Amino acid sequence: MKDFYDEQVALLAERNADALIDKHYAADAEMVVLSGDEPIIVKGSEALKTMFSGYLEHVYRGFISTEKFASTDDSIMFEATIDTVTGPVRIYDAMLLRDGKIVKHYSGVK
């Protein structure tokens, strides 16, 4: 699972939402993001591509570090620091995988 996580970070660095979603997310994947006043919930490849395209263009500026990482046979959870347009932020994510692809992704920012 650590290799999958490292590849996720590398795909974000490439700034290509289509490649990220096609390679790491199931066609029916769901993502729940708690980063603003209201939760963002998206489902399906096209919605995820749209969301990640906006994120990569308007928010994400790079990966800084992983503070905590845990995994099981079908899940990943981590705490990391990323650089954004407003400076470094701490993120907290959990991902459930099926057949090597993310089916549920929960993300929070502090």
Steps between C-alpha positions, in 0.01 A plus 500: 500500500792737560598464134143593400517807726839604359361466148197712600737777613697468174182517290396819683844645422436435128193727531297278264157433652396262221804275551454507879136396484543245221789330676393512867120535524220255419243623246239531777733643767368751752689777675393704801700816571476708816699810411251785516174596660308227316610145413584423139376160382578374151435165335630348181806546283386810313398686817829405665698619198320834510556538873868402487563724197374798699695392807825465305451832322372717786613342830778238495858618459693197620563227753708583809499198734316201643459520877308175554415204277299183567364232270317169494439257214237731352548845653737789550485779755749782531578841638715718274602857435452653157575842355200697374443844353451626857801315645556165673198309635458168679277247328340185638390238247358148503455283192322169455623294204343220299695312232791742534295819449348752737124459547456737797725796579446723802707817529521769766711810551611669817 
